[in-house]
Amino acid sequence: MQAIRLQQTIEKDSEIHLSDLPVFQGQEVEVIVLISPLPETKKTFTARQLLNSGLIGVWENRIDIKDGLTYARQSRDHSQAKCKNG
């Protein structure tokens, strides 16, 4: 059995178009579709969306947080360390 590898980007949901293949009427073929995972998309915000999100000033009234920048950095470092160590 001969294998032909074609790769294409899907242009319309649920549709794949194959053409110009070296196959002839009456010939049997088997088609196997291997699907690659969709790339992760990162959510981005405009400045206005970020200001309206409620994230800005979230620690404003916390008396246990003296310096928001230091707290954020320590929190980020702690989370990254946990991800690396499992």
N, C-alpha and C positions, 0 to 999 in steps of 0.2 A: 504494500500500500504506500502510495506517495503522500507526503504531507506538504501542504502549502500554508505558510503563515502570513496572515494579513492583520495589520493593526490599523484601527481607525478610531476617530473620536465620534461618539454618537451625536448626531445633529438633531434628532427628534426622538423623544422618549419612546422606548419599546420598538425601535426600528433599526435594522441593520440591512445595508444594501451591499450585495456582492455582485460583481460583474467582471467580465473579461477574464474568466477563469479558464484554464485549459481542460475543460470537461465537455463531454459530448452527450447528445441525446441517448438515453438508454443506459448510460453509465451510472453506477451506484456511487453515492458519496455519503460521507458521514460528517456532520458539522458539530464541532465542540466549541462552545463559547466560554472563554475564560474572562472573567470580569475583574478589572483592577479596582481597588478601593477608591472612592472619591477623595480628592484632596481635602484636607481640613481647611475650613475657611475661618479666618479670624474676624471676629466682630470688631468693627472700628466705629468710633463715635466722632461726631463733629464736636467742636468746642461747646456749642449750644446744647447738644444732647448730653454731654458730660456734665455741664452745669445743672441741667434739669434732672439728672439721674438720681440725685440724692446722695451721691458718693462724696461730693465736695462738702467738707465740713462735718462728715459723719462722726469724727472724734471731738468735735468742738467743745462739747459740754462734759467730756470725760475727765474727772478729776484725777484718775489714776495714770493718765498719759500727760506727761509734762512737755515732751517734745514730739510732735507728730511725725517729723521726718525720721528721727531716730527710731521711733516705735515702728514705723512702716518698714524701715530697712531691716530691723531685727526680725520682724514678722516674716518678711520675704526670705531672709537668710535661713530662718528656722524651717519654713516650708520647703525650700530647695534642698536643705540637708535631709529632711524626711523623705523626699522623693528619691534622692540618690541612694539612701540607705535602705529603702524599701519600706 
